[in-house]
């Protein structure tokens, strides 16, 4: 997957066009099926005395749950629509994201990345991820790595097209 | 600076003058981002730009503080604004909290 460019509209890029292979489409849709991974227990309003602000902790958890529900709705709407990926050649597609779609897709991908990391037991990932994995954990690690790959492509689009 | 770094404005409340003087007095809450080994550095920079409207250099400076020192103080704010920022940062999956300044 790579960023192709942004249509010129005179006030900056409002949308981003990507080229994506058939294999990458399958990976992207596969990774998105992992969403959501994080649950409310992950979010903490403070490192300090949480008892003093129980209501705020509850509000944070509710806000995150609401955000997840909104993102699920957007995902469903965005990727279930016909013609989301326009065929360009037998193995290549193009698809377009608006700035707003970029932002929630980044959040969704990061939820998968962080959530998979939590489910793997919060391992150190550098210099290399854990080696002894069950088949289930291997799938989780794949989702973690792939979500990071797609995040990098999206973030790279903000920097403009790379060298051809 | 990222082309899409539009700051997410904190909520506006009450009468302006009254609020401003109160805010100055009440800015006793710290917004802190904590390090983890999973959030990508470029992603953290992008989130700081988006949430705070910072230029890339400032966002990268705080991202490096998080990475190297384990945490970075991002803002000193009123309770409501600090809470708003923590919600935004956690919505992006960052490990951010608000702490009462000692």
HADDOCK unambig.tbl for C-alpha pairs under 7 A between the chains (distance, minus, plus):
assign (segid A and resid 44 and name CA) (segid B and resid 97 and name CA) 6.77 0.50 0.50
assign (segid A and resid 45 and name CA) (segid B and resid 97 and name CA) 5.11 0.50 0.50
assign (segid A and resid 45 and name CA) (segid B and resid 98 and name CA) 6.23 0.50 0.50
assign (segid A and resid 46 and name CA) (segid B and resid 97 and name CA) 4.62 0.50 0.50
assign (segid A and resid 46 and name CA) (segid B and resid 98 and name CA) 5.16 0.50 0.50
assign (segid A and resid 46 and name CA) (segid B and resid 99 and name CA) 6.01 0.50 0.50
assign (segid A and resid 47 and name CA) (segid B and resid 97 and name CA) 6.48 0.50 0.50
assign (segid A and resid 48 and name CA) (segid B and resid 99 and name CA) 6.47 0.50 0.50
assign (segid A and resid 60 and name CA) (segid B and resid 87 and name CA) 6.47 0.50 0.50
assign (segid A and resid 64 and name CA) (segid B and resid 91 and name CA) 6.43 0.50 0.50
assign (segid A and resid 99 and name CA) (segid B and resid 4 and name CA) 6.93 0.50 0.50
assign (segid A and resid 107 and name CA) (segid B and resid 92 and name CA) 5.10 0.50 0.50
assign (segid A and resid 110 and name CA) (segid B and resid 93 and name CA) 6.36 0.50 0.50
assign (segid A and resid 111 and name CA) (segid B and resid 93 and name CA) 6.10 0.50 0.50
assign (segid A and resid 114 and name CA) (segid B and resid 38 and name CA) 6.29 0.50 0.50
assign (segid A and resid 124 and name CA) (segid B and resid 37 and name CA) 6.05 0.50 0.50
assign (segid A and resid 125 and name CA) (segid B and resid 37 and name CA) 6.41 0.50 0.50
assign (segid A and resid 158 and name CA) (segid B and resid 2 and name CA) 5.88 0.50 0.50
assign (segid A and resid 158 and name CA) (segid B and resid 3 and name CA) 6.12 0.50 0.50
assign (segid A and resid 159 and name CA) (segid B and resid 2 and name CA) 6.86 0.50 0.50
